[in-house]
C-alpha cells in the first residue's frame, strides 16, 4: 500500500459512516459504542504511524480530543494535508448511550 494511502482511506471511511448522533441536536459523526470499535483501533494506529498530536479538553459531561495527523497527497497536489479528527467522549447517563462519537473536522 502506498504511503499515506491508509490515512486518506480512513478519512473517507469516517465521512461515509458519519450521521446525525441525536435527533434533536447538530452532533454529527461516527457513533462509538466502546473503545474496541475498529474505527478507534485504526485511529490509534494512524496516530502512531504518522506521529499524530492529540489535545484533550475536559468538561463536566465528558471530554473532547482533537487529533491532528499530517499526511501528504502524493497523487494529486503533492502537498502536505492536515487531517483534524475530533473525538467527543460522553459520560454515559443510561444504558444504550454511546461512549462517544468521532468526526472529521477537515
C-alpha positions in Angstrom: 0.0 0.0 0.0 1.2 3.5 -0.8 2.5 5.7 1.9 -0.3 7.9 3.4 -3.0 5.9 1.5 -4.3 4.5 4.8 -4.8 8.0 6.2 -6.9 9.1 3.2 -8.9 5.9 3.2 -9.6 6.3 6.9 -10.8 9.9 6.4 -13.2 8.7 3.6 -14.5 5.9 5.9 -15.2 8.3 8.7 -17.1 10.6 6.2 -19.1 7.7 4.8 -20.1 6.3 8.2 -21.0 9.7 9.8 -24.6 10.5 10.6 -26.6 12.7 13.0 -26.0 11.4 16.5 -29.0 12.8 18.3 -32.3 13.7 16.6 -32.6 16.9 18.5 -29.0 18.2 18.1 -26.5 19.0 15.5 -23.9 16.4 16.7 -22.7 14.6 13.6 -20.2 11.8 13.3 -19.5 8.0 13.7 -21.2 6.6 16.9 -18.6 4.8 19.1 -20.1 2.2 21.4 -16.8 1.1 23.0 -13.0 1.5 22.7 -12.7 -1.8 20.8 -14.5 -0.2 17.8 -12.5 -0.8 14.6 -12.6 3.0 13.9 -10.9 3.8 17.2 -8.4 1.0 16.8 -7.5 2.3 13.3 -7.3 5.8 14.5 -4.8 4.9 17.3 -2.7 3.1 14.7 -2.7 6.1 12.4 -1.7 8.4 15.3 1.3 6.2 16.0 2.2 5.7 12.3 2.2 9.4 11.4 3.2 10.9 14.8 -0.2 12.5 15.3 -0.8 15.0 18.1 -3.7 14.8 20.5 -5.1 17.6 22.6 -7.7 16.9 25.3 -10.3 19.3 26.8 -12.3 18.0 29.7 -15.8 19.0 30.6 -18.3 18.0 33.3 -20.2 15.9 30.8 -17.1 14.3 29.2 -14.1 15.3 27.1 -13.2 16.3 23.5 -10.0 15.2 21.9 -8.6 17.0 18.9 -6.4 14.7 16.8 -4.0 16.3 14.3 -2.4 14.0 11.7 -0.2 15.3 8.9 -0.3 13.5 5.6 1.0 14.0 2.1 -1.2 14.0 -1.0 1.3 12.1 -3.3 -1.2 11.6 -6.1 -2.8 15.0 -6.9 -1.4 18.2 -5.3 1.9 16.8 -4.0 1.3 18.9 -0.8 1.0 18.2 2.9 -2.5 17.8 4.1 -3.5 18.1 7.8 -6.4 15.9 8.9 -8.2 17.0 12.1 -10.4 14.5 13.8 -12.5 15.2 16.8 -13.5 12.5 19.3 -16.2 13.5 21.7 -16.3 11.3 24.8 -19.6 11.3 26.6 -20.2 10.2 30.2 -23.0 7.6 29.9 -26.2 8.6 31.7 -28.2 5.5 30.8 -27.7 2.1 29.1 -27.6 2.4 25.3 -25.9 5.8 25.3 -22.9 5.9 23.0 -19.4 6.1 24.5 -18.8 9.0 22.2 -18.5 9.9 18.5 -15.8 10.7 16.0 -15.9 13.2 13.2 -13.6 14.6 10.6 -13.2 18.4 11.1 -11.2 18.9 8.0 
